[in-house]
Amino acid sequence: GGSPMGPGKLARWSGRWATPLLVAIALAPACSSGGASNGAPPEAVGSSCTAPSQCYPALDGAALTMCPTEYVGTHPSPYLSELGAGMPVEVDVMWTGPTVCSPVLLADDARGRTQALGDRRVIVWDNYPVNDVLMTASLHLGPYQGRDRDLVDVVGGVLCNPMTQAYASQIALATAMDFLRDPDGYDTAASWSRACAD
């Protein structure tokens, strides 16, 4: 099983949604001095590929997921094409969806992102229930919704980004786990009621 990590309790589960070890691209300098940093221009695709390509062999088979400069959107680009072609096939690529905090995630958009990366596996970086930056006055206590049921068949995993309030995040995260465990049987209202009662 995998261990998604956040500011709250660690949750454990197994099966098709066991999250692979996430190695942030921010750790790349430990492996290579050629890694890209946040905010690198899209023309820097070479350096975006360098760090994962040099780090991956040193991980001894552990999974590696990288966050590219272009982590948002639904359109292909030369950057994404070159990125997909320039890294080991085992390296997964993060994606937030059509927007940074996507209210809706469609399976067709995820398929398009996978194709834009040369059929590389995509890991959804789901910015729900996050409330950082301009959202610090907001508490996102609603259930996980707006995600296609078919999404789970297209992407390699989903990482939900919790709020800065770890305890309050448990409501949204519990409903997300219910959805990811059984997207076809997911009952939004029942899941939310259970999460609130817990």
Secondary structure, 3 states (H helix, E strand, C coil): CECCCCCCCCCCECCCCCCCCCCCHHHHHHCCCCCCCCCCCHHHHHHHHHHHHHHHHHHCCCCEEECCCCCCCCCCCHHHHHHHHHCCCCEEEEECCCCCCCCCECHHHHHHHHHHCCCCCEEEEECCCCCCHHHCCCCCCCCCCCECCCHHHHCCEEEECCCCCHHHHHHHHHHHHHHHHCCCCCCHHHHHHHHHHC
